[in-house]
């Protein structure tokens, strides 16, 4: 992926070119889940890098965690919530830099601690799609389902990666009758 800065920022849901130190944020707090999701795109101090980040901030213990902590004595260890109250969980971190004059491309991409750099063809595009899917969910008032988005967006769907297969939509080769079976036209 090689795009001018303004086109790259559009791929991340930002409608204008950011100035140095400028941040473009989205956030949503869900009282029922006791979680805040924040997403932001920010420009570095010298227009030398762009970072995109998604985080979950867990407010307090969920009802499952409180009942499983031994207070009721009937807890099942399989229902523990892994995040501690007040903890921060980094979901996505992407860093893009200029790769040539006027062209930008992501150089780093981590989602839930997994490195996606060169994991499959078009990882940069898929990382941007993942980010935009998360901010679309936030704009609709929904905490994004990260595992479902990883399953949907962050997979190799190229011909060699097990996605599309077969010859559907490909042209058939043109065969010249005189070249069959070594026959030559006089």
MARVEX-212923 format. One record per atom (N, C-alpha, C): residue number from 1; residue in one letter; atom name; y negated, x negated, z negated. Coordinates in nm, 3 decimals, always signed. Layout:
! residues N
     n   res   atom         y         x         z
   NUM     A     CA         Y         X         Z
...
//
This chain:
! residues 186
     n   res   atom         y         x         z
     1     X      N    +0.116    -0.085    +0.000
     1     X     CA    +0.000    +0.000    +0.000
     1     X      C    -0.123    -0.090    +0.000
     2     X      N    -0.207    -0.071    +0.098
     2     X     CA    -0.334    -0.144    +0.108
     2     X      C    -0.440    -0.042    +0.143
     3     X      N    -0.529    -0.017    +0.048
     3     X     CA    -0.631    +0.086    +0.069
     3     X      C    -0.768    +0.036    +0.025
     4     X      N    -0.874    +0.088    +0.089
     4     X     CA    -1.007    +0.062    +0.035
     4     X      C    -1.016    +0.120    -0.106
     5     X      N    -1.104    +0.067    -0.188
     5     X     CA    -1.113    +0.108    -0.328
     5     X      C    -1.131    +0.259    -0.342
     6     X      N    -1.221    +0.319    -0.265
     6     X     CA    -1.245    +0.463    -0.280
     6     X      C    -1.121    +0.545    -0.245
     7     X      N    -1.043    +0.503    -0.146
     7     X     CA    -0.919    +0.575    -0.110
     7     X      C    -0.811    +0.555    -0.217
     8     X      N    -0.805    +0.435    -0.273
     8     X     CA    -0.708    +0.410    -0.380
     8     X      C    -0.741    +0.496    -0.502
     9     X      N    -0.869    +0.504    -0.538
     9     X     CA    -0.908    +0.587    -0.652
     9     X      C    -0.880    +0.734    -0.625
    10     X      N    -0.895    +0.780    -0.501
    10     X     CA    -0.860    +0.918    -0.466
    10     X      C    -0.713    +0.943    -0.489
    11     X      N    -0.628    +0.844    -0.462
    11     X     CA    -0.484    +0.858    -0.487
    11     X      C    -0.453    +0.875    -0.634
    12     X      N    -0.546    +0.831    -0.720
    12     X     CA    -0.530    +0.846    -0.865
    12     X      C    -0.607    +0.966    -0.919
    13     X      N    -0.664    +1.047    -0.832
    13     X     CA    -0.733    +1.168    -0.875
    13     X      C    -0.879    +1.149    -0.912
    14     X      N    -0.937    +1.033    -0.878
    14     X     CA    -1.077    +1.006    -0.908
    14     X      C    -1.157    +1.027    -0.780
    15     X      N    -1.258    +1.111    -0.786
    15     X     CA    -1.332    +1.150    -0.666
    15     X      C    -1.449    +1.062    -0.629
    16     X      N    -1.471    +0.953    -0.699
    16     X     CA    -1.581    +0.863    -0.666
    16     X      C    -1.543    +0.719    -0.703
    17     X      N    -1.618    +0.624    -0.651
    17     X     CA    -1.593    +0.484    -0.683
    17     X      C    -1.648    +0.453    -0.821
    18     X      N    -1.565    +0.397    -0.905
    18     X     CA    -1.604    +0.366    -1.042
    18     X      C    -1.691    +0.241    -1.047
    19     X      N    -1.785    +0.241    -1.141
    19     X     CA    -1.868    +0.124    -1.168
    19     X      C    -1.798    +0.035    -1.271
    20     X      N    -1.842    -0.089    -1.287
    20     X     CA    -1.781    -0.174    -1.390
    20     X      C    -1.785    -0.107    -1.527
    21     X      N    -1.678    -0.116    -1.600
    21     X     CA    -1.659    -0.058    -1.734
    21     X      C    -1.649    +0.095    -1.733
    22     X      N    -1.659    +0.160    -1.619
    22     X     CA    -1.654    +0.307    -1.617
    22     X      C    -1.511    +0.355    -1.632
    23     X      N    -1.497    +0.467    -1.705
    23     X     CA    -1.367    +0.529    -1.729
    23     X      C    -1.371    +0.673    -1.683
    24     X      N    -1.263    +0.718    -1.622
    24     X     CA    -1.249    +0.857    -1.579
    24     X      C    -1.132    +0.916    -1.657
    25     X      N    -1.159    +0.999    -1.760
    25     X     CA    -1.052    +1.045    -1.850
    25     X      C    -1.007    +1.190    -1.827
    26     X      N    -0.884    +1.219    -1.872
    26     X     CA    -0.830    +1.353    -1.885
    26     X      C    -0.757    +1.353    -2.019
    27     X      N    -0.758    +1.468    -2.087
    27     X     CA    -0.679    +1.475    -2.210
    27     X      C    -0.647    +1.620    -2.243
    28     X      N    -0.542    +1.637    -2.323
    28     X     CA    -0.499    +1.770    -2.365
    28     X      C    -0.431    +1.756    -2.500
    29     X      N    -0.466    +1.846    -2.592
    29     X     CA    -0.400    +1.851    -2.722
    29     X      C    -0.317    +1.978    -2.727
    30     X      N    -0.192    +1.966    -2.766
    30     X     CA    -0.102    +2.080    -2.779
    30     X      C    -0.068    +2.095    -2.927
    31     X      N    -0.121    +2.201    -2.990
    31     X     CA    -0.097    +2.225    -3.132
    31     X      C    +0.050    +2.252    -3.162
    32     X      N    +0.117    +2.324    -3.073
    32     X     CA    +0.257    +2.360    -3.098
    32     X      C    +0.346    +2.236    -3.103
    33     X      N    +0.322    +2.141    -3.013
    33     X     CA    +0.403    +2.019    -3.010
    33     X      C    +0.345    +1.908    -3.098
    34     X      N    +0.225    +1.929    -3.151
    34     X     CA    +0.157    +1.829    -3.234
    34     X      C    +0.143    +1.697    -3.157
    35     X      N    +0.092    +1.708    -3.035
    35     X     CA    +0.080    +1.590    -2.950
    35     X      C    -0.048    +1.599    -2.867
    36     X      N    -0.108    +1.485    -2.845
    36     X     CA    -0.222    +1.475    -2.755
    36     X      C    -0.182    +1.383    -2.642
    37     X      N    -0.207    +1.426    -2.520
    37     X     CA    -0.179    +1.343    -2.404
    37     X      C    -0.314    +1.304    -2.343
    38     X      N    -0.334    +1.175    -2.324
    38     X     CA    -0.455    +1.129    -2.258
    38     X      C    -0.417    +1.045    -2.138
    39     X      N    -0.497    +1.061    -2.034
    39     X     CA    -0.479    +0.981    -1.912
    39     X      C    -0.617    +0.932    -1.873
    40     X      N    -0.623    +0.813    -1.820
    40     X     CA    -0.752    +0.762    -1.775
    40     X      C    -0.734    +0.658    -1.667
    41     X      N    -0.838    +0.647    -1.586
    41     X     CA    -0.849    +0.541    -1.487
    41     X      C    -0.976    +0.466    -1.524
    42     X      N    -0.968    +0.333    -1.528
    42     X     CA    -1.086    +0.256    -1.567
    42     X      C    -1.103    +0.134    -1.478
    43     X      N    -1.229    +0.101    -1.456
    43     X     CA    -1.265    -0.017    -1.376
    43     X      C    -1.291    -0.133    -1.469
    44     X      N    -1.248    -0.251    -1.430
    44     X     CA    -1.271    -0.372    -1.508
    44     X      C    -1.416    -0.414    -1.505
    45     X      N    -1.451    -0.515    -1.583
    45     X     CA    -1.591    -0.554    -1.600
    45     X      C    -1.659    -0.609    -1.474
    46     X      N    -1.584    -0.671    -1.386
    46     X     CA    -1.644    -0.733    -1.268
    46     X      C    -1.593    -0.671    -1.138
    47     X      N    -1.552    -0.545    -1.142
    47     X     CA    -1.490    -0.480    -1.026
    47     X      C    -1.371    -0.561    -0.973
    48     X      N    -1.299    -0.622    -1.066
    48     X     CA    -1.189    -0.709    -1.027
    48     X      C    -1.052    -0.644    -1.046
    49     X      N    -1.047    -0.534    -1.120
    49     X     CA    -0.921    -0.464    -1.139
    49     X      C    -0.947    -0.319    -1.178
    50     X      N    -0.847    -0.236    -1.150
    50     X     CA    -0.846    -0.095    -1.189
    50     X      C    -0.719    -0.073    -1.269
    51     X      N    -0.730    -0.005    -1.381
    51     X     CA    -0.613    +0.029    -1.462
    51     X      C    -0.602    +0.180    -1.474
    52     X      N    -0.481    +0.229    -1.469
    52     X     CA    -0.451    +0.369    -1.494
    52     X      C    -0.353    +0.371    -1.611
    53     X      N    -0.373    +0.465    -1.702
    53     X     CA    -0.291    +0.469    -1.823
    53     X      C    -0.269    +0.612    -1.867
    54     X      N    -0.150    +0.640    -1.917
    54     X     CA    -0.117    +0.768    -1.979
    54     X      C    -0.055    +0.738    -2.113
    55     X      N    -0.103    +0.809    -2.218
    55     X     CA    -0.051    +0.788    -2.353
    55     X      C    -0.026    +0.922    -2.420
    56     X      N    +0.071    +0.923    -2.511
    56     X     CA    +0.094    +1.035    -2.601
    56     X      C    +0.056    +0.987    -2.741
    57     X      N    -0.018    +1.068    -2.813
    57     X     CA    -0.048    +1.042    -2.953
    57     X      C    +0.016    +1.154    -3.034
    58     X      N    +0.110    +1.117    -3.119
    58     X     CA    +0.183    +1.216    -3.199
    58     X      C    +0.106    +1.238    -3.329
    59     X      N    +0.069    +1.366    -3.354
    59     X     CA    -0.019    +1.399    -3.465
    59     X      C    +0.050    +1.392    -3.602
    60     X      N    +0.160    +1.460    -3.615
    60     X     CA    +0.229    +1.466    -3.744
    60     X      C    +0.374    +1.499    -3.719
    61     X      N    +0.451    +1.508    -3.827
    61     X     CA    +0.593    +1.538    -3.812
    61     X      C    +0.612    +1.676    -3.751
    62     X      N    +0.714    +1.684    -3.665
    62     X     CA    +0.750    +1.815    -3.611
    62     X      C    +0.836    +1.886    -3.715
    63     X      N    +0.860    +2.015    -3.693
    63     X     CA    +0.942    +2.092    -3.787
    63     X      C    +1.084    +2.035    -3.794
    64     X      N    +1.139    +1.991    -3.680
    64     X     CA    +1.275    +1.934    -3.680
    64     X      C    +1.282    +1.809    -3.764
    65     X      N    +1.181    +1.723    -3.751
    65     X     CA    +1.182    +1.597    -3.825
    65     X      C    +1.170    +1.623    -3.975
    66     X      N    +1.085    +1.721    -4.014
    66     X     CA    +1.070    +1.751    -4.156
    66     X      C    +1.198    +1.805    -4.214
    67     X      N    +1.267    +1.895    -4.142
    67     X     CA    +1.389    +1.953    -4.196
    67     X      C    +1.504    +1.853    -4.193
    68     X      N    +1.498    +1.755    -4.102
    68     X     CA    +1.606    +1.658    -4.092
    68     X      C    +1.586    +1.538    -4.184
    69     X      N    +1.474    +1.531    -4.251
    69     X     CA    +1.446    +1.413    -4.332
    69     X      C    +1.520    +1.415    -4.466
    70     X      N    +1.602    +1.515    -4.488
    70     X     CA    +1.681    +1.520    -4.610
    70     X      C    +1.625    +1.620    -4.710
    71     X      N    +1.508    +1.680    -4.679
    71     X     CA    +1.449    +1.775    -4.773
    71     X      C    +1.537    +1.897    -4.787
    72     X      N    +1.596    +1.945    -4.678
    72     X     CA    +1.678    +2.065    -4.686
    72     X      C    +1.826    +2.031    -4.704
    73     X      N    +1.862    +1.907    -4.672
    73     X     CA    +2.001    +1.867    -4.687
    73     X      C    +2.090    +1.914    -4.574
    74     X      N    +2.035    +1.985    -4.477
    74     X     CA    +2.118    +2.038    -4.370
    74     X      C    +2.081    +1.977    -4.235
    75     X      N    +2.015    +1.865    -4.234
    75     X     CA    +1.966    +1.808    -4.108
    75     X      C    +2.077    +1.745    -4.025
    76     X      N    +2.057    +1.747    -3.894
    76     X     CA    +2.147    +1.684    -3.799
    76     X      C    +2.074    +1.564    -3.742
    77     X      N    +2.132    +1.446    -3.754
    77     X     CA    +2.061    +1.324    -3.711
    77     X      C    +2.031    +1.323    -3.563
    78     X      N    +2.096    +1.407    -3.481
    78     X     CA    +2.071    +1.407    -3.337
    78     X      C    +1.940    +1.477    -3.302
    79     X      N    +1.876    +1.546    -3.398
    79     X     CA    +1.753    +1.619    -3.367
    79     X      C    +1.628    +1.546    -3.415
    80     X      N    +1.640    +1.422    -3.457
    80     X     CA    +1.522    +1.347    -3.501
    80     X      C    +1.426    +1.326    -3.385
    81     X      N    +1.299    +1.337    -3.413
    81     X     CA    +1.195    +1.303    -3.317
    81     X      C    +1.172    +1.154    -3.330
    82     X      N    +1.169    +1.082    -3.219
    82     X     CA    +1.163    +0.937    -3.226
    82     X      C    +1.025    +0.884    -3.261
    83     X      N    +0.920    +0.960    -3.232
    83     X     CA    +0.785    +0.911    -3.258
    83     X      C    +0.744    +0.938    -3.402
    84     X      N    +0.681    +0.838    -3.463
    84     X     CA    +0.631    +0.853    -3.599
    84     X      C    +0.498    +0.927    -3.597
    85     X      N    +0.463    +0.998    -3.703
    85     X     CA    +0.333    +1.063    -3.710
    85     X      C    +0.222    +0.961    -3.690
    86     X      N    +0.127    +0.995    -3.606
    86     X     CA    +0.015    +0.906    -3.580
    86     X      C    +0.047    +0.795    -3.483
    87     X      N    +0.170    +0.793    -3.431
    87     X     CA    +0.208    +0.685    -3.341
    87     X      C    +0.158    +0.711    -3.199
    88     X      N    +0.144    +0.602    -3.126
    88     X     CA    +0.100    +0.608    -2.988
    88     X      C    +0.217    +0.567    -2.901
    89     X      N    +0.241    +0.645    -2.795
    89     X     CA    +0.349    +0.615    -2.702
    89     X      C    +0.288    +0.593    -2.563
    90     X      N    +0.299    +0.473    -2.512
    90     X     CA    +0.245    +0.447    -2.379
    90     X      C    +0.345    +0.494    -2.275
    91     X      N    +0.301    +0.588    -2.191
    91     X     CA    +0.387    +0.645    -2.090
    91     X      C    +0.377    +0.567    -1.961
    92     X      N    +0.256    +0.543    -1.914
    92     X     CA    +0.235    +0.474    -1.787
    92     X      C    +0.123    +0.372    -1.802
    93     X      N    +0.140    +0.259    -1.738
    93     X     CA    +0.033    +0.161    -1.726
    93     X      C    +0.043    +0.100    -1.588
    94     X      N    -0.065    +0.113    -1.511
    94     X     CA    -0.071    +0.058    -1.376
    94     X      C    -0.196    -0.029    -1.366
    95     X      N    -0.181    -0.141    -1.299
    95     X     CA    -0.296    -0.228    -1.276
    95     X      C    -0.301    -0.262    -1.128
    96     X      N    -0.418    -0.242    -1.068
    96     X     CA    -0.438    -0.273    -0.927
    96     X      C    -0.550    -0.375    -0.913
    97     X      N    -0.538    -0.460    -0.814
    97     X     CA    -0.638    -0.563    -0.787
    97     X      C    -0.664    -0.569    -0.637
    98     X      N    -0.776    -0.631    -0.598
    98     X     CA    -0.798    -0.651    -0.455
    98     X      C    -0.698    -0.753    -0.401
    99     X      N    -0.638    -0.723    -0.287
    99     X     CA    -0.543    -0.817    -0.228
    99     X      C    -0.603    -0.888    -0.107
   100     X      N    -0.710    -0.832    -0.055
   100     X     CA    -0.788    -0.894    +0.052
   100     X      C    -0.926    -0.828    +0.044
   101     X      N    -1.025    -0.881    +0.112
   101     X     CA    -1.158    -0.819    +0.102
   101     X      C    -1.154    -0.671    +0.144
   102     X      N    -1.188    -0.586    +0.049
   102     X     CA    -1.194    -0.443    +0.075
   102     X      C    -1.064    -0.367    +0.063
   103     X      N    -0.951    -0.433    +0.034
   103     X     CA    -0.824    -0.365    +0.022
   103     X      C    -0.764    -0.386    -0.117
   104     X      N    -0.720    -0.276    -0.177
   104     X     CA    -0.664    -0.278    -0.312
   104     X      C    -0.519    -0.233    -0.308
   105     X      N    -0.443    -0.282    -0.405
   105     X     CA    -0.303    -0.242    -0.417
   105     X      C    -0.258    -0.260    -0.561
   106     X      N    -0.170    -0.171    -0.610
   106     X     CA    -0.114    -0.190    -0.744
   106     X      C    -0.031    -0.318    -0.750
   107     X      N    -0.043    -0.387    -0.862
   107     X     CA    +0.034    -0.509    -0.885
   107     X      C    +0.130    -0.494    -1.001
   108     X      N    +0.100    -0.406    -1.096
   108     X     CA    +0.185    -0.383    -1.212
   108     X      C    +0.204    -0.233    -1.231
   109     X      N    +0.325    -0.193    -1.266
   109     X     CA    +0.353    -0.052    -1.296
   109     X      C    +0.467    -0.045    -1.396
   110     X      N    +0.437    +0.011    -1.512
   110     X     CA    +0.537    +0.035    -1.616
   110     X      C    +0.532    +0.182    -1.654
   111     X      N    +0.649    +0.244    -1.658
   111     X     CA    +0.659    +0.383    -1.702
   111     X      C    +0.766    +0.388    -1.810
   112     X      N    +0.726    +0.432    -1.930
   112     X     CA    +0.815    +0.439    -2.045
   112     X      C    +0.884    +0.305    -2.069
   113     X      N    +0.809    +0.197    -2.052
   113     X     CA    +0.860    +0.064    -2.078
   113     X      C    +0.940    +0.002    -1.965
   114     X      N    +0.967    +0.075    -1.860
   114     X     CA    +1.043    +0.021    -1.748
   114     X      C    +0.949    -0.030    -1.639
   115     X      N    +0.977    -0.148    -1.590
   115     X     CA    +0.898    -0.210    -1.484
   115     X      C    +0.944    -0.156    -1.349
   116     X      N    +0.851    -0.101    -1.271
   116     X     CA    +0.885    -0.047    -1.140
   116     X      C    +0.835    -0.133    -1.024
   117     X      N    +0.778    -0.249    -1.051
   117     X     CA    +0.728    -0.335    -0.945
   117     X      C    +0.845    -0.378    -0.857
   118     X      N    +0.836    -0.346    -0.730
   118     X     CA    +0.938    -0.377    -0.630
   118     X      C    +1.076    -0.322    -0.664
   119     X      N    +1.083    -0.218    -0.746
   119     X     CA    +1.211    -0.157    -0.780
   119     X      C    +1.271    -0.087    -0.658
   120     X      N    +1.186    -0.037    -0.570
   120     X     CA    +1.228    +0.028    -0.446
   120     X      C    +1.109    +0.034    -0.352
   121     X      N    +1.138    +0.067    -0.229
   121     X     CA    +1.032    +0.076    -0.128
   121     X      C    +0.929    +0.181    -0.168
   122     X      N    +0.803    +0.151    -0.150
   122     X     CA    +0.693    +0.244    -0.173
   122     X      C    +0.672    +0.276    -0.321
   123     X      N    +0.705    +0.182    -0.410
   123     X     CA    +0.688    +0.204    -0.553
   123     X      C    +0.542    +0.229    -0.588
   124     X      N    +0.448    +0.169    -0.514
   124     X     CA    +0.305    +0.186    -0.543
   124     X      C    +0.264    +0.332    -0.520
   125     X      N    +0.304    +0.386    -0.405
   125     X     CA    +0.272    +0.525    -0.370
   125     X      C    +0.334    +0.621    -0.472
   126     X      N    +0.457    +0.598    -0.507
   126     X     CA    +0.527    +0.686    -0.601
   126     X      C    +0.465    +0.678    -0.741
   127     X      N    +0.417    +0.560    -0.780
   127     X     CA    +0.348    +0.547    -0.907
   127     X      C    +0.220    +0.630    -0.910
   128     X      N    +0.146    +0.629    -0.800
   128     X     CA    +0.024    +0.711    -0.790
   128     X      C    +0.059    +0.860    -0.794
   129     X      N    +0.166    +0.899    -0.725
   129     X     CA    +0.209    +1.039    -0.726
   129     X      C    +0.249    +1.082    -0.867
   130     X      N    +0.319    +0.995    -0.939
   130     X     CA    +0.358    +1.023    -1.076
   130     X      C    +0.234    +1.046    -1.162
   131     X      N    +0.136    +0.957    -1.151
   131     X     CA    +0.013    +0.968    -1.229
   131     X      C    -0.059    +1.099    -1.198
   132     X      N    -0.074    +1.131    -1.071
   132     X     CA    -0.144    +1.254    -1.032
   132     X      C    -0.067    +1.378    -1.079
   133     X      N    +0.065    +1.374    -1.076
   133     X     CA    +0.144    +1.487    -1.126
   133     X      C    +0.118    +1.510    -1.275
   134     X      N    +0.103    +1.401    -1.349
   134     X     CA    +0.073    +1.413    -1.492
   134     X      C    -0.065    +1.473    -1.515
   135     X      N    -0.165    +1.426    -1.441
   135     X     CA    -0.300    +1.480    -1.464
   135     X      C    -0.311    +1.624    -1.413
   136     X      N    -0.233    +1.661    -1.312
   136     X     CA    -0.231    +1.801    -1.268
   136     X      C    -0.177    +1.889    -1.380
   137     X      N    -0.073    +1.844    -1.448
   137     X     CA    -0.018    +1.920    -1.561
   137     X      C    -0.123    +1.933    -1.671
   138     X      N    -0.193    +1.825    -1.702
   138     X     CA    -0.298    +1.830    -1.805
   138     X      C    -0.407    +1.929    -1.767
   139     X      N    -0.445    +1.930    -1.640
   139     X     CA    -0.550    +2.023    -1.596
   139     X      C    -0.505    +2.168    -1.601
   140     X      N    -0.374    +2.191    -1.597
   140     X     CA    -0.321    +2.327    -1.609
   140     X      C    -0.294    +2.364    -1.755
   141     X      N    -0.324    +2.272    -1.848
   141     X     CA    -0.304    +2.300    -1.990
   141     X      C    -0.162    +2.280    -2.037
   142     X      N    -0.087    +2.193    -1.968
   142     X     CA    +0.053    +2.168    -2.000
   142     X      C    +0.072    +2.019    -2.028
   143     X      N    +0.145    +1.987    -2.135
   143     X     CA    +0.184    +1.849    -2.160
   143     X      C    +0.292    +1.816    -2.057
   144     X      N    +0.273    +1.710    -1.977
   144     X     CA    +0.371    +1.681    -1.871
   144     X      C    +0.508    +1.646    -1.926
   145     X      N    +0.610    +1.691    -1.854
   145     X     CA    +0.749    +1.657    -1.887
   145     X      C    +0.778    +1.523    -1.819
   146     X      N    +0.763    +1.418    -1.892
   146     X     CA    +0.771    +1.282    -1.837
   146     X      C    +0.909    +1.252    -1.780
   147     X      N    +1.013    +1.289    -1.851
   147     X     CA    +1.148    +1.261    -1.801
   147     X      C    +1.175    +1.332    -1.668
   148     X      N    +1.131    +1.457    -1.655
   148     X     CA    +1.150    +1.529    -1.529
   148     X      C    +1.069    +1.466    -1.417
   149     X      N    +0.948    +1.420    -1.448
   149     X     CA    +0.865    +1.355    -1.345
   149     X      C    +0.923    +1.221    -1.303
   150     X      N    +0.977    +1.146    -1.397
   150     X     CA    +1.041    +1.019    -1.362
   150     X      C    +1.159    +1.047    -1.269
   151     X      N    +1.239    +1.146    -1.305
   151     X     CA    +1.355    +1.183    -1.223
   151     X      C    +1.313    +1.226    -1.083
   152     X      N    +1.205    +1.301    -1.074
   152     X     CA    +1.159    +1.355    -0.946
   152     X      C    +1.084    +1.253    -0.861
   153     X      N    +0.994    +1.179    -0.921
   153     X     CA    +0.902    +1.093    -0.846
   153     X      C    +0.947    +0.949    -0.832
   154     X      N    +1.008    +0.894    -0.934
   154     X     CA    +1.034    +0.750    -0.937
   154     X      C    +1.177    +0.716    -0.897
   155     X      N    +1.209    +0.751    -0.774
   155     X     CA    +1.342    +0.719    -0.722
   155     X      C    +1.329    +0.671    -0.579
   156     X      N    +1.428    +0.598    -0.537
   156     X     CA    +1.430    +0.545    -0.402
   156     X      C    +1.486    +0.651    -0.309
   157     X      N    +1.403    +0.701    -0.219
   157     X     CA    +1.450    +0.800    -0.124
   157     X      C    +1.448    +0.748    +0.019
   158     X      N    +1.448    +0.616    +0.031
   158     X     CA    +1.454    +0.556    +0.164
   158     X      C    +1.597    +0.566    +0.218
   159     X      N    +1.615    +0.536    +0.343
   159     X     CA    +1.748    +0.545    +0.405
   159     X      C    +1.848    +0.452    +0.337
   160     X      N    +1.804    +0.334    +0.292
   160     X     CA    +1.895    +0.239    +0.228
   160     X      C    +1.913    +0.268    +0.080
   161     X      N    +1.825    +0.350    +0.022
   161     X     CA    +1.831    +0.376    -0.121
   161     X      C    +1.915    +0.496    -0.158
   162     X      N    +1.981    +0.558    -0.061
   162     X     CA    +2.068    +0.669    -0.094
   162     X      C    +2.001    +0.804    -0.081
   163     X      N    +1.880    +0.808    -0.034
   163     X     CA    +1.809    +0.934    -0.018
   163     X      C    +1.850    +1.001    +0.111
   164     X      N    +1.765    +0.990    +0.211
   164     X     CA    +1.795    +1.051    +0.340
   164     X      C    +1.907    +0.973    +0.406
   165     X      N    +1.995    +1.045    +0.471
   165     X     CA    +2.104    +0.977    +0.540
   165     X      C    +2.139    +1.053    +0.666
   166     X      N    +2.223    +0.994    +0.746
   166     X     CA    +2.264    +1.058    +0.870
   166     X      C    +2.168    +1.027    +0.982
   167     X      N    +2.192    +1.091    +1.094
   167     X     CA    +2.114    +1.064    +1.212
   167     X      C    +2.024    +1.181    +1.248
   168     X      N    +2.003    +1.272    +1.160
   168     X     CA    +1.921    +1.389    +1.187
   168     X      C    +1.780    +1.345    +1.220
   169     X      N    +1.730    +1.390    +1.334
   169     X     CA    +1.594    +1.361    +1.373
   169     X      C    +1.576    +1.230    +1.446
   170     X      N    +1.681    +1.153    +1.463
   170     X     CA    +1.669    +1.026    +1.535
   170     X      C    +1.696    +1.050    +1.683
   171     X      N    +1.635    +0.968    +1.764
   171     X     CA    +1.658    +0.978    +1.908
   171     X      C    +1.795    +0.922    +1.942
   172     X      N    +1.855    +0.982    +2.042
   172     X     CA    +1.980    +0.927    +2.094
   172     X      C    +1.947    +0.814    +2.189
   173     X      N    +2.032    +0.713    +2.195
   173     X     CA    +2.003    +0.603    +2.287
   173     X      C    +2.019    +0.650    +2.432
   174     X      N    +1.940    +0.590    +2.519
   174     X     CA    +1.951    +0.622    +2.661
   174     X      C    +2.057    +0.531    +2.721
   175     X      N    +2.151    +0.593    +2.787
   175     X     CA    +2.259    +0.518    +2.848
   175     X      C    +2.241    +0.522    +2.999
   176     X      N    +2.247    +0.406    +3.060
   176     X     CA    +2.239    +0.397    +3.205
   176     X      C    +2.382    +0.392    +3.258
   177     X      N    +2.418    +0.483    +3.345
   177     X     CA    +2.558    +0.490    +3.391
   177     X      C    +2.609    +0.359    +3.450
   178     X      N    +2.526    +0.284    +3.515
   178     X     CA    +2.570    +0.160    +3.578
   178     X      C    +2.604    +0.051    +3.479
   179     X      N    +2.564    +0.064    +3.355
   179     X     CA    +2.592    -0.038    +3.254
   179     X      C    +2.717    -0.008    +3.172
   180     X      N    +2.777    +0.107    +3.195
   180     X     CA    +2.898    +0.141    +3.121
   180     X      C    +3.018    +0.057    +3.167
   181     X      N    +3.096    +0.016    +3.077
   181     X     CA    +3.223    -0.052    +3.103
   181     X      C    +3.206    -0.175    +3.194
   182     X      N    +3.090    -0.237    +3.185
   182     X     CA    +3.071    -0.360    +3.261
   182     X      C    +3.050    -0.338    +3.410
   183     X      N    +3.037    -0.215    +3.454
   183     X     CA    +3.017    -0.189    +3.596
   183     X      C    +2.873    -0.222    +3.633
   184     X      N    +2.858    -0.282    +3.744
   184     X     CA    +2.726    -0.315    +3.792
   184     X      C    +2.699    -0.237    +3.919
   185     X      N    +2.578    -0.200    +3.935
   185     X     CA    +2.536    -0.127    +4.052
   185     X      C    +2.519    -0.226    +4.167
   186     X      N    +2.576    -0.195    +4.289
   186     X     CA    +2.565    -0.291    +4.399
   186     X      C    +2.426    -0.300    +4.456
//
